[in-house]
Amino acid sequence: MSRVCELTGKKAMVGNNVSHSLNRTKRKFNVNLIKKRFYIPEEDKWITLKVSTSALKSINRLGISAMLKDAKSKGFLK
């Protein structure tokens, strides 16, 4: 599985390691992902999602139902 947030679509970025002598080598900035189970009361079921920690904060603020609806409208979920 790829390292992509299932709700926000966040994925790894590419950048440079910069040494003291300003030599640059490629590196990756990975997303901070967590595999988490959520309960959806409307459907009375549990789902498991791989979400970023920033998405987790949004879920705490907005609710899982609103985040799922938004992710489906943006095309991140089926």
Buried (B, 14 or more C-beta within 10 A) or exposed (E): EEBBBBBBBBBEEEEEEEEEEEEEEEEEEEBEBEEBEBEEEEEEEEBEBBBBEBBBEBBEEEEBBEBBEBBEEEEBBE
